[in-house]
Amino acid sequence: MGWKPGHYLLLAVSLYALVVTFAFSLRGRQVAALRQEAMAYRERAAWAPEGYMLPLPGACLPSLPENLPGAPRPYRKGVSAGFVFRQGDACVPVVRGMGVVAAFGGEVVKVDPDFQELSEEAWQALLERVREGASPEEMDILRGLEVHVRHPDGRTTVYAHLQAPYPGLKVGSRVHRGDPIGYVGNTGLRGGASRLLFEVWEGEPDRSAFLFQGLEGEELLRRARAFFGLP
């Protein structure tokens, strides 16, 4: 039987229907993917509704060069990876027991509820071992009692020399920006003055770059003010 004009019209309509169906199917998958992405974004935003903040409420950035990222640490042939908040260089009192808060929302990946100070003999042996540089494991000891929080952007923040973690805080806990995570102390310092060492790592601590690595002086402070939303 030969093809009649109506057959061609029917074929054209069928092909058009297939194309439209495929287009709607593709669009449906795209919409579903967009919805998934939007849900993931909303979930991330729930943990971090704003940008990073400083971990001591009311504090300003340290101004002394020795309290900024990149400051030399000759005793272990390295540099500081973070900001050191000390009495007289933080715009707020930095005293033992002062509350420390999460700089950004995320998941707690390290907490030391049972931290024990080294004996004097073990401390001196550690200082001897790190004279030419410290391993990540040795840095964990030197930082005293720590809390680490991993954030949705891939960064990890470290809060070190704490007196104690916040009650109930444990690995796997989810924290929001500004949630309490611990208290200022002087662990890992063998009796030094209370302080907070605050590090922001681009990935895993001591195995990735730290925030503002390679910067110094006014350029470092300018970028830090922008990053933490400070005037």
N, C-alpha and C positions, 0 to 999 in steps of 0.2 A: 504494500500500500504506500503511495507517495505521500510526502509531507505536504500538508495544506497550510495556508497562512495562519490559521488558528493554532496549528501545532507549534509553529515558531513563536507565536505570542505566548503560549503556555510554557514553552521552554524558557523564554526570556523571563517570565514572571517567576518561575521556579528558581532560576539562577539568582534572580534579585533577592528572593526570599532567603536563599542560602547565604548570600553575602550579608544581608541584614542580620540574619541569625548569628553568623560568625562575629560580626561587628559588635552586636550586643553582648555575645559571650565574652569577647575580648575586653569590652568595656566593663563588663561585670567583674572580670578578674582584676582589672586595673582598679576599679572602685573598691573591691575587697582588699587589695593590697594597700590602697591609700587609707582605708579604714583601719587596717592593722597598724600601719605606720603612725596614724594619728593617735590610736590607743596607746601605742608604745611611748609616743611623745608625751601624752597626758600623764602616763604613769611616771615617766622621768620627771616631768614638771611637778608632780605631786610631792616628790622627794626633794626637789630643788626649785622652789617657785621663783627665786631670785638668784643673783650671782653669788660668788664666794664672799664671805665676810671674815673679819678677824676673829680668832677664837677666844679673845678676852673682851667681853662686852664693854664698850666705851673706850677701848684702847686705840692708840694711833700706831702707825708704823714706827719701829725703832729708827733712830737717826744716826746712832754711832756706827761707824763702819764695821766694828768687830761684832755687831749684833745683826748683820745683814747676810743674806746668802752670798757665798763666795769668799767670806772672810777666812784668812789662813788659820789652820789648826796645826801648828808645827809639831805638837807632841805625837800626832799620828800621820804626819807628812801628808796632810790633806786640807780640805776646806770645809767650812760649815755649809750644809745644804739648806738651811732655813733661817727663819727669823727668831731671834732670841729676845723674849720679852722679860726685862729685868726692872727692878725698882729704879726709878729715875729716868727710864728711857722707854716709857710705854704710855704716858699721859694718864695712867691710872695706877693705883697702888698694886704692886705685884707681891703678894704675900702668901705664905703657906695656907692652903685650904681654900683659896679663891677659886670660884667656879670656872671651868673651861667648857666651851660649847663647840659643837660641830660647825665647821666653816661652810659646809655644803651638805646636802642630803646624800645618803648612801647607805652602804652596808658595812658593819664592823667586821673586819677581817683579822684583827689581832687585838688582844687585850691581855694584860698581865696581872690578874687578880692576886696571884701568889708570889709576886716578885720578892726576891731576897737579895739584899746587898751582899757584895763580895766581902770576904775577910780582907784585912789589910794585906796579908801575904798574897792572896789571889789577885787583889787589885794591882799591886806592884808588878806581879807577873804579867798581867794583862797589858799594863802600860809598856812593859818591855817588849811584848809581842807585837804591839801595834806601832812601834817606833818608826817603821818603814811603810806604814799603811795598814788600815783595818779592813777586815773582811765584813760582809753584811752581817754575819753572825756576831762578830765582835762589836760592830756598831750597835746592834740591839742591846748589848750589855752596857755599852758606854752611854746610851740614851736613857738608861734607867727604866722605870715603869712607863710603858707606852700604850697608846691606843692608836690603831690604824683604821682608817675608814676609806673604802673604795667607792668612787663616785661614778655616776652614769656616763660621764665624759671620758672615762678611762683613767683619770688621775687618782692618786692615793694621797691622803693627808695623814701626817704623823704628828702626834701630840706627845711630847717626851718630857722626862724628869718629873712625872706626875707623882703626887702623894698617894693617890688612889684613883681607881676608875669609879664612875658613877654607879651606885648600887643597882644591881640587876643587869648591868651592861655585859654582854657576852658576844662571842663570835656568832655572826648571823643576825644580830640585832639590826633593825632598820632605824635610822635616825634621820630627822629632818634638820634643815639648816637652823642653827640656834638651839638645838636640843642639848642638854647637859651631858657631857661624856666623862668628866673627871674633875680633879682638883689640882691646883698648882702645888708643886713640891720641889724637892731637890734630890730625888733618887738618882743614883749613878754619878753623883758629884762628890761623894766622900765628905759631906758636911758643908759644901758650898752654899751660897745664898740661893734662896728660892727663885725659880725662873720657869718659863715655859719655852721649850724649843718647839717651833712649829714649822714643819716641812711640807711642801707640796711637790709631789713627784709626778712626772708625766705618765708613769706606769708603775712598776713595782719598785718599792723603796730600795735604794742602793744598787739597783740593777737597771736604772733608766736615768734620764736627765732630770735634774731638779728645776723647778720653776725659776726663771730669770738666770739660769746658768750662763756664765760668760758676760753678764752685764755688771756694771758697777756704778757707784756714785749717783748723780742726779737722774741719769737715764733709768737705772734700776728703780729708784723711788718713784719716778714718773709713771713707769709701767705698772708698778705695784699698786699705786693709788688708783689707777684705772681698773686694774684687775679686781680689787677689793671694793670698788665703788666709793672711794674716799675723795673728799674735796682736795 
